């Protein structure tokens, strides 16, 4: 397993828990550590990452890493962190800007966009802001879009079991979703992604949860409730929400782009 070599910097974020660290393979990773005030953040990141990879969405390769307590103690604001054996690390994507910093005329991987939106609605990711996409310019005005930061799926980085069964069932206000919708050329892509999610084996979801480190404190009861909530939401809620999204967001956004 790779080991941390040098601490680089702290990224500005809502939680101040995204650290750029160089590892002994000479690659840079964005590392998130356990914070007691955000006790589900790492769990959320891991679940979302594994599902996004299964769906072949544009997320940076990630893994669980081990950093010694001595190294963690050198990190800024380490007094706010709680030591755990493993941390969540995603590979740093070079030469990118946030959604706020780009004049987007074209998204190269536009075939991924419907999947990202469906993924966000299934997992109730309420934090898909323009800061939580990265744009990698291939040529002037033309970008590859990456998605990052899934600490707030299930609506919160500190959810409790009861919250999982009362997740919002309405259209989310997201300027980023509206921007992405403009570049989706076939509305059937949404329905294909819903069907893909509905075919994800329950056993795979269970295995994803079993890989969560024990000191991240996800109880057996919480694991069961996550599975129940995901299955119920993908069967009962997701199709309805995506139909609403197509009518209220996608079609108007697409029509507006075509007119331009």
N, C-alpha and C positions, 0 to 999 in steps of 0.2 A: 504494500500500500504506500502511495506517495506521502511524503512528509513536507510540512511547510518549511520554506527556506528564508523568505524575507517578507515582512509586512510592508505594504505599499501605501494604502490610504483608506479612509472611510468615505464611502459615497454618501452624498446627501440623500436622505429619504425620510419617509414618515416615521419609520421606526429606528433610524440610525443603527441599523444592524446589517449592513452590506459592506463587507471588507474585501478590498483587493489584496490578494496574497499570492506571492510567487512560490511555487512548490519545487521540489527537487528534480522534477522533469523539465524545469525551466519554462513551464507554462503558467500563465496567470489565471486565477480563479476568483470568482466572487463568492465569498464564504459567509454563511449566516450561522449564528450560534444561538443557543437556547437562552431565552429571557423569560423569567418567571411572570412578567407582566404581559407576555405574548405567548402563552404556553402552547398554543396550537400552531404557531407560525411554521415551524420546521415540519410538523406533521402535514400541514396543508401543502407546503412546497413539494414534499416527497410524493404525495398522492397525485397532485396535479402534474408533476413532471412525468411520472410513470404513465399516466393516462395520455398525456400529450404525445409521448413517444410512441405509444401504441397506435394513436391516431395519425402518426407521421406529421405532426404539426411542427412548425419551425421554432423549436426550443434548443438552447445550447446544451451540449452534452453535460450531464451532471452526475455526481456520485456522492457517496458518504465518505468523509475523510476523518482521520484521527489527528488531532493536534494536542500536544501535551499541555497540562495546566500551566507549566512554566512559560510556554509560548503565548498562551491565551492571556496570561497576566500582563504581557507587554502590549496588548491591544488597547487603544484608547477606549475609555469608559468601561473597562473590563469589570469594574465593580458592579455594573448593571447586568452582567452576564452570569449564567449559572453553568458550571462545568458539567459537560457530558462527554462520554467517551468519543462519540462521533458527531460531526457537524455536516451541514448540507453545503456542497460546493458545486457551482456551475461554471463552466469554462467562460472566460472573459472574451467577448466578441469585439475585435478590434475595428477601428474606423467606422464607428456608428454615431448617429445623433438621435435624440429623442423625437417624438412626433411633433413637439413644439418648435423644433429647430429646422424643419425641412419644408420646402415647397414641393409637395408630392404631385407629380404629373402622371406617374405610372408606378404600379407595384408589380414587380416581376413575378413573384410567387402568388399571383392573384387567386390561383386555384386553392390555396390554403385558407383563404379568408373566411369562407362560409364555415369551415371546420372550427376556426378560432372562435367565431361568434357562438356557434352551437355548443362548443366546449364551455365557454363562459356561462352560458345560460344553464347548462346541466349542472355545473359545479357551483353555481351562484357566485361567480367571481365579480364582485361589485366594484372592483378596483382596476378596471381596464381603462386607465387614463392614458393620455399621450406620453406620460412619463414611463409607462409600463409597456411600451413597444420601442424597439430599436430599429432604426432605418439605416441600412448599409447601401451607400450609393454605388451603383454599377456604371451609370452614365448620367449626365446632367438631368436631374428631375426624375430619374428612374431608380427605384430602390427595392431591395429585398427586405421584407419585414420580418423581424423576430419578436417573439413575445417573451416577457420576463415578469418576475415578481408575482407569485401566486400565494403569498402569505395570507391573503384574505378570502380564499374560497370559503364556501359555506357562510359567507357574509361577515366573517370576523376572524381575527387571529387569536381569539380567546372564547370561542363558542363553547357552549355546554350541550349536553345530549338533547335536551328539550328543544334547542334552537334548530336542530337538524330537521325537525318535523314541522317547522313553521317558517321555512325559507320563503322569500318573496316569490310571488307568482304573477309578476307584472313586468312590463317592458322597462329595462334599465336605461337611465339617462346616461348615455355615453357618446360623447363627440367622436371618440375613436372608433366605435362601432359604426357610426354614421359615415365617417371617412372611409372605412374599409368597405362598407356596403356599396359605395360608388364604383368600386373596381371589380365587383363580382358580376360576371357576365351571364351566368345561368342560374336562375333561382332554384332549379332542381338540385344544385349543389347542397343546398340546406337540407333537403329531404334525404339525400344520400348520406349525409353526415349523421342525421338522427338515426337512420337505420344502422349505420356502423356502430354507434354507441349502444343501440339496443341489442347488438349481437356480441358485445364484450362479455366473455364468460364470467359468471359470478366467482368461479374459482380463481380467476386472474385477479379480480379485485381483492379477494381474501389474501392472496399471496403478497400483493403489494403492501397490505396492512401488516402482514406478519414480518415483513422486512424492516419495519420501523423499530429503531433501537428502544430497548426497554426503558432506558432512563429519559426518554422523551415523554414518558408517563401517559401513554395511550392505553386505557383499560380495555379488558376483553369486552365489557358491555359497550363501550364507545365504538369498538371495532364493529360489533354486530349492528349497532344503530347507524353507523356510516353506510354499511352495505344496504340496509333496509331503505335508508333515505335515497341513496343513489339509484337503486332499482325502481323505487316508487316514482322518483322524479323523472327518470328517463322514459318510463312507460306512460305515466299519467299527466305529467306537467310539461315536459319538454316539447312534445309535438304541438300542444296548444300555444305555448309561448313563441315557438318559431313561426307558426302561422301568423300570429299577431305581429311579430317582427317584420315578416315579409310584407305585410299589408301596410303597416304604419311607418316603417323605417326604410326597408330595402327598396321598395318600388318608388317612393318619392325621391330617395337619394339617387337611385339609378336614373330616373327620369330627368332629374336636375343635371346630372353629368352629361347625359346624351344631348340635352339642349345646348350645353356650352360648347 
